[in-house]
Amino acid sequence: MFEKERFDIVHVNGSPDHRLVMYAIFGLHGKRPRVVYTKHNSLPVGKHFGSQLRVKYATDHVIAVSHHTSRLLDGTPYAKREVSVIQNGVDVEHFHPFNDEASQHARLRMVGPEHAGKFIVGSVAGTADYKGWIDMVTAIASLPVRVRETMHILIAGESPSSAQRQQVAQLGMSKHVTFAENLLDVRSCIAAFDIGFVLSYAEAISFACREMMAMGKPVIVADCGGLPENVSDGEDGWIVPQRDPNAISSLLREIRGKPEALRAMGESARRKSEWTLLAQSLNS
């Protein structure tokens, strides 16, 4: 295929496809394409012989999707190549803030009239355990009853397991959490939020966080992996310690009654999304 199509550049983002490209290159006659490898997750990078071979024979440049992932390459064979940090971006025309009327309609549709008037804290990062969403449930469960009753959690992703639902029930939070489950289009879900959150225990950068910010939502992120690179703490979001529901509940008590401040932070989040896309365009 390489000989027929005569590609100038081939992109790889994992060991299996990287290895396959390397084998294909060995069989080429004449000029080979340049190979760009992207490090897009928080998994450790191999230092073994296979990595050395892939770097030597089939890696011309490396892209890291965050400074965090770039640091994971230190001391590995990939550090022998030039590494560019290009943070994930999102389509800011597709992910745009809804007006007040559309947002209210989204709230009614996503959580129903019973919860539409509450302070909605949400995430579209998914329901896997490592996404840390149970920490938000735990945090809100610890709030005084009068405060807790004014809040609701909305989470999009795979349908939670019975064990996960049991965790929520044991916290007395079943009626305070709506699982939107898999959505082809998460924009209405995001529009229903007052603020977003991504509290993962491992994360390279988070498309979900950037989607929420592009839609004008300030986001709470855990101090984990590349997540803190998304927000400026106190300006367009907040950074909390990883696996610390107490810190989250303290933050929620602080920000809950400041709607105008949250609106301004959401506007800052949107501006950052626009400027990030512009900066990437200028640097490409």
Kinemage of the C-alpha trace (Angstrom):
@kinemage 1
@onewidth
@group {chain A} dominant
@subgroup {mainchain}
@vectorlist {calphas} color= white
{ca met a 1} P 0.000 0.000 0.000
{ca phe a 2} L 2.817 2.416 0.867
{ca glu a 3} L 4.466 1.846 -2.506
{ca lys a 4} L 1.173 2.263 -4.353
{ca glu a 5} L -0.089 5.357 -2.525
{ca arg a 6} L 3.338 6.950 -1.927
{ca phe a 7} L 2.357 8.573 1.355
{ca asp a 8} L 4.612 11.332 2.633
{ca ile a 9} L 3.566 10.959 6.278
{ca val a 10} L 2.093 8.062 8.252
{ca his a 11} L 0.610 8.569 11.705
{ca val a 12} L 0.664 5.907 14.433
{ca asn a 13} L -0.647 6.071 17.996
{ca gly a 14} L -0.032 2.672 19.555
{ca ser a 15} L 2.424 -0.208 19.604
{ca pro a 16} L 0.459 -2.592 17.320
{ca asp a 17} L -0.024 -0.155 14.433
{ca his a 18} L 3.460 1.300 14.995
{ca arg a 19} L 4.958 -2.169 14.742
{ca leu a 20} L 2.931 -2.937 11.604
{ca val a 21} L 4.144 0.263 9.930
{ca met a 22} L 7.734 -0.563 10.851
{ca tyr a 23} L 7.442 -4.007 9.219
{ca ala a 24} L 5.895 -2.439 6.109
{ca ile a 25} L 8.727 0.066 5.877
{ca phe a 26} L 11.303 -2.736 5.993
{ca gly a 27} L 9.784 -4.088 2.775
{ca leu a 28} L 9.763 -0.783 0.887
{ca his a 29} L 11.958 0.019 -2.058
{ca gly a 30} L 12.979 3.630 -2.443
{ca lys a 31} L 11.852 6.570 -0.336
{ca arg a 32} L 9.852 5.721 2.779
{ca pro a 33} L 7.215 7.958 4.398
{ca arg a 34} L 8.044 9.873 7.538
{ca val a 35} L 6.379 8.400 10.612
{ca val a 36} L 4.798 10.508 13.347
{ca tyr a 37} L 3.957 8.833 16.645
{ca thr a 38} L 1.391 10.388 19.011
{ca lys a 39} L 1.458 9.688 22.743
{ca his a 40} L -2.191 10.167 23.681
{ca asn a 41} L -2.652 8.358 26.999
{ca ser a 42} L -1.205 8.142 30.506
{ca leu a 43} L 0.130 4.599 30.219
{ca pro a 44} L 3.849 4.031 30.867
{ca val a 45} L 6.061 4.130 27.797
{ca gly a 46} L 8.144 1.045 27.084
{ca lys a 47} L 11.931 1.198 27.267
{ca his a 48} L 12.407 -2.323 25.919
{ca phe a 49} L 14.071 -3.498 22.729
{ca gly a 50} L 10.841 -3.278 20.721
{ca ser a 51} L 10.514 0.430 21.504
{ca gln a 52} L 14.126 1.002 20.551
{ca leu a 53} L 13.528 -0.656 17.186
{ca arg a 54} L 10.362 1.355 16.481
{ca val a 55} L 12.146 4.599 17.317
{ca lys a 56} L 15.221 3.775 15.267
{ca tyr a 57} L 13.475 2.561 12.130
{ca ala a 58} L 9.963 4.010 12.188
{ca thr a 59} L 9.760 7.236 14.190
{ca asp a 60} L 10.672 10.634 12.783
{ca his a 61} L 8.705 12.858 15.147
{ca val a 62} L 6.688 12.497 18.340
{ca ile a 63} L 3.548 14.394 19.384
{ca ala a 64} L 2.411 14.496 23.012
{ca val a 65} L -1.153 15.633 23.708
{ca ser a 66} L -0.154 17.309 26.980
{ca his a 67} L 2.958 18.328 28.893
{ca his a 68} L 2.136 15.445 31.215
{ca thr a 69} L 2.363 12.903 28.404
{ca ser a 70} L 5.517 14.598 27.157
{ca arg a 71} L 7.161 14.001 30.537
{ca leu a 72} L 6.220 10.316 30.318
{ca leu a 73} L 8.586 10.103 27.343
{ca asp a 74} L 11.597 11.292 29.355
{ca gly a 75} L 14.212 8.589 29.657
{ca thr a 76} L 12.576 6.444 26.975
{ca pro a 77} L 13.812 5.737 23.433
{ca tyr a 78} L 11.231 8.233 22.119
{ca ala a 79} L 13.073 11.080 23.836
{ca lys a 80} L 15.740 10.684 21.146
{ca arg a 81} L 13.318 12.263 18.670
{ca glu a 82} L 11.947 15.793 18.674
{ca val a 83} L 8.777 15.951 20.777
{ca ser a 84} L 6.026 18.510 20.107
{ca val a 85} L 3.261 19.155 22.644
{ca ile a 86} L -0.024 19.693 20.800
{ca gln a 87} L -2.919 19.667 23.225
{ca asn a 88} L -6.216 18.179 22.140
{ca gly a 89} L -8.667 20.662 20.701
{ca val a 90} L -12.379 20.515 19.993
{ca asp a 91} L -14.626 21.990 17.318
{ca val a 92} L -15.693 25.259 18.964
{ca glu a 93} L -18.360 25.846 16.329
{ca his a 94} L -19.983 22.514 17.139
{ca phe a 95} L -19.453 22.823 20.896
{ca his a 96} L -20.832 26.282 21.592
{ca pro a 97} L -22.785 27.798 24.492
{ca phe a 98} L -26.579 27.486 24.366
{ca asn a 99} L -28.706 30.544 25.103
{ca asp a 100} L -30.743 30.627 28.321
{ca glu a 101} L -33.926 29.329 26.698
{ca ala a 102} L -32.190 26.411 25.009
{ca ser a 103} L -30.286 25.605 28.210
{ca gln a 104} L -33.501 25.493 30.208
{ca his a 105} L -35.081 23.208 27.617
{ca ala a 106} L -32.026 20.949 27.859
{ca arg a 107} L -32.318 20.822 31.646
{ca leu a 108} L -35.967 19.817 31.471
{ca arg a 109} L -35.195 17.115 28.928
{ca met a 110} L -32.134 15.710 30.695
{ca val a 111} L -33.217 15.701 34.358
{ca gly a 112} L -36.943 16.449 34.273
{ca pro a 113} L -38.921 19.228 35.966
{ca glu a 114} L -38.208 17.796 39.428
{ca his a 115} L -34.514 18.686 39.171
{ca ala a 116} L -34.365 21.325 36.421
{ca gly a 117} L -34.327 24.185 38.914
{ca lys a 118} L -31.476 22.760 40.956
{ca phe a 119} L -27.744 23.421 40.763
{ca ile a 120} L -26.610 20.806 38.258
{ca val a 121} L -23.080 19.444 38.399
{ca gly a 122} L -22.277 17.269 35.411
{ca ser a 123} L -19.760 15.280 33.443
{ca val a 124} L -19.537 13.713 29.980
{ca ala a 125} L -16.267 11.929 30.808
{ca gly a 126} L -17.974 8.575 31.255
{ca thr a 127} L -18.806 6.185 34.065
{ca ala a 128} L -15.679 4.019 34.268
{ca asp a 129} L -14.448 3.721 37.844
{ca tyr a 130} L -11.160 5.475 37.050
{ca lys a 131} L -13.088 8.572 35.956
{ca gly a 132} L -13.582 9.341 39.662
{ca trp a 133} L -17.219 10.441 39.379
{ca ile a 134} L -18.047 8.621 42.621
{ca asp a 135} L -15.914 11.244 44.395
{ca met a 136} L -18.393 13.914 43.289
{ca val a 137} L -21.293 11.789 44.532
{ca thr a 138} L -19.497 11.301 47.848
{ca ala a 139} L -18.753 15.020 48.117
{ca ile a 140} L -22.357 16.086 47.613
{ca ala a 141} L -23.573 13.330 49.941
{ca ser a 142} L -21.496 14.908 52.721
{ca leu a 143} L -23.126 18.344 52.357
{ca pro a 144} L -25.842 19.460 54.793
{ca val a 145} L -29.252 18.119 53.787
{ca arg a 146} L -30.651 21.583 53.002
{ca val a 147} L -27.755 22.177 50.566
{ca arg a 148} L -27.734 18.677 49.121
{ca glu a 149} L -31.428 18.925 48.265
{ca thr a 150} L -30.699 21.913 46.003
{ca met a 151} L -28.124 20.015 43.913
{ca his a 152} L -28.214 17.321 41.262
{ca ile a 153} L -25.575 15.309 39.391
{ca leu a 154} L -25.882 14.480 35.673
{ca ile a 155} L -23.449 11.993 34.118
{ca ala a 156} L -23.252 10.786 30.513
{ca gly a 157} L -21.550 7.530 29.599
{ca glu a 158} L -21.989 3.775 29.690
{ca ser a 159} L -24.852 2.535 31.822
{ca pro a 160} L -23.417 2.126 35.329
{ca ser a 161} L -22.932 -1.368 36.676
{ca ser a 162} L -25.058 -2.771 39.473
{ca ala a 163} L -22.059 -2.386 41.798
{ca gln a 164} L -21.748 1.284 40.873
{ca arg a 165} L -25.462 1.882 41.404
{ca gln a 166} L -25.155 0.173 44.765
{ca gln a 167} L -22.350 2.563 45.721
{ca val a 168} L -24.602 5.502 44.892
{ca ala a 169} L -27.472 3.968 46.873
{ca gln a 170} L -25.282 3.338 49.904
{ca leu a 171} L -24.420 7.035 49.918
{ca gly a 172} L -28.132 7.852 49.906
{ca met a 173} L -27.725 9.592 46.567
{ca ser a 174} L -29.839 7.583 44.124
{ca lys a 175} L -32.406 10.347 43.668
{ca his a 176} L -29.657 12.957 43.339
{ca val a 177} L -27.921 11.381 40.312
{ca thr a 178} L -29.173 11.050 36.735
{ca phe a 179} L -27.247 8.781 34.360
{ca ala a 180} L -27.825 10.000 30.812
{ca glu a 181} L -26.028 6.891 29.501
{ca asn a 182} L -24.596 6.853 25.977
{ca leu a 183} L -25.464 9.885 23.860
{ca leu a 184} L -24.671 10.383 20.197
{ca asp a 185} L -24.582 14.132 20.862
{ca val a 186} L -23.560 15.322 24.345
{ca arg a 187} L -24.249 19.022 23.757
{ca ser a 188} L -27.718 19.058 25.317
{ca cys a 189} L -26.319 17.234 28.309
{ca ile a 190} L -23.537 19.798 28.752
{ca ala a 191} L -25.976 22.673 28.240
{ca ala a 192} L -27.938 21.403 31.252
{ca phe a 193} L -24.930 21.824 33.587
{ca asp a 194} L -24.163 24.751 35.852
{ca ile a 195} L -20.603 23.449 36.159
{ca gly a 196} L -18.748 20.422 34.833
{ca phe a 197} L -16.271 18.029 36.414
{ca val a 198} L -13.591 15.506 35.450
{ca leu a 199} L -12.081 13.815 38.509
{ca ser a 200} L -10.155 11.005 36.825
{ca tyr a 201} L -7.435 8.953 38.489
{ca ala a 202} L -5.539 8.776 35.173
{ca glu a 203} L -5.974 11.211 32.278
{ca ala a 204} L -3.782 12.472 29.457
{ca ile a 205} L -5.699 15.726 28.811
{ca ser a 206} L -9.502 15.028 28.496
{ca phe a 207} L -11.602 15.822 25.465
{ca ala a 208} L -14.635 15.884 27.780
{ca cys a 209} L -13.197 18.751 29.802
{ca arg a 210} L -12.479 20.750 26.674
{ca glu a 211} L -15.943 20.111 25.263
{ca met a 212} L -17.551 21.404 28.450
{ca met a 213} L -15.317 24.482 28.510
{ca ala a 214} L -16.063 25.203 24.850
{ca met a 215} L -19.745 25.255 25.785
{ca gly a 216} L -19.076 27.884 28.423
{ca lys a 217} L -18.967 25.690 31.520
{ca pro a 218} L -16.312 26.124 34.220
{ca val a 219} L -14.954 22.696 35.141
{ca ile a 220} L -13.645 21.101 38.334
{ca val a 221} L -10.661 18.873 37.544
{ca ala a 222} L -8.527 16.605 39.683
{ca asp a 223} L -4.832 17.325 40.066
{ca cys a 224} L -4.031 14.275 37.979
{ca gly a 225} L -2.137 13.699 34.758
{ca gly a 226} L -2.783 16.389 32.165
{ca leu a 227} L -6.113 17.548 33.640
{ca pro a 228} L -4.709 20.685 35.347
{ca glu a 229} L -3.427 21.878 31.960
{ca asn a 230} L -7.021 22.533 30.908
{ca val a 231} L -7.943 25.193 33.450
{ca ser a 232} L -6.594 28.265 35.183
{ca asp a 233} L -7.616 27.682 38.775
{ca gly a 234} L -10.259 30.176 39.869
{ca glu a 235} L -10.542 31.768 36.425
{ca asp a 236} L -12.239 29.218 34.167
{ca gly a 237} L -12.344 26.215 36.462
{ca trp a 238} L -10.914 24.719 39.627
{ca ile a 239} L -8.221 22.174 40.485
{ca val a 240} L -8.802 19.880 43.458
{ca pro a 241} L -6.597 17.151 44.955
{ca gln a 242} L -7.091 13.717 43.465
{ca arg a 243} L -9.475 11.352 45.327
{ca asp a 244} L -10.463 14.040 47.846
{ca pro a 245} L -14.254 14.358 48.247
{ca asn a 246} L -13.779 16.680 51.240
{ca ala a 247} L -11.940 19.205 49.063
{ca ile a 248} L -14.701 18.956 46.462
{ca ser a 249} L -17.484 19.528 49.001
{ca ser a 250} L -15.637 22.536 50.433
{ca leu a 251} L -15.324 23.993 46.945
{ca leu a 252} L -19.002 23.383 46.196
{ca arg a 253} L -20.035 25.221 49.376
{ca glu a 254} L -17.852 28.131 48.290
{ca ile a 255} L -19.120 28.464 44.714
{ca arg a 256} L -22.727 27.295 45.059
{ca gly a 257} L -24.201 30.732 45.739
{ca lys a 258} L -22.241 32.753 43.177
{ca pro a 259} L -24.176 32.507 39.885
{ca glu a 260} L -22.708 35.684 38.383
{ca ala a 261} L -19.157 34.581 39.149
{ca leu a 262} L -19.872 31.202 37.561
{ca arg a 263} L -21.260 32.847 34.446
{ca ala a 264} L -18.098 34.963 34.130
{ca met a 265} L -15.924 31.884 34.602
{ca gly a 266} L -17.923 30.083 31.924
{ca glu a 267} L -17.296 32.953 29.530
{ca ser a 268} L -13.579 32.705 30.326
{ca ala a 269} L -13.700 28.971 29.642
{ca arg a 270} L -15.244 29.630 26.245
{ca arg a 271} L -12.641 32.277 25.403
{ca lys a 272} L -9.833 29.907 26.339
{ca ser a 273} L -11.294 27.291 23.986
{ca glu a 274} L -11.367 29.787 21.138
{ca trp a 275} L -7.849 31.050 21.820
{ca thr a 276} L -6.486 27.518 22.143
{ca leu a 277} L -7.854 26.624 18.718
{ca leu a 278} L -6.459 29.837 17.230
{ca ala a 279} L -3.027 29.242 18.748
{ca gln a 280} L -2.950 25.715 17.359
{ca ser a 281} L -3.896 27.015 13.905
{ca leu a 282} L -1.122 29.596 13.979
{ca asn a 283} L 1.454 27.023 15.099
{ca ser a 284} L 0.467 24.390 12.539
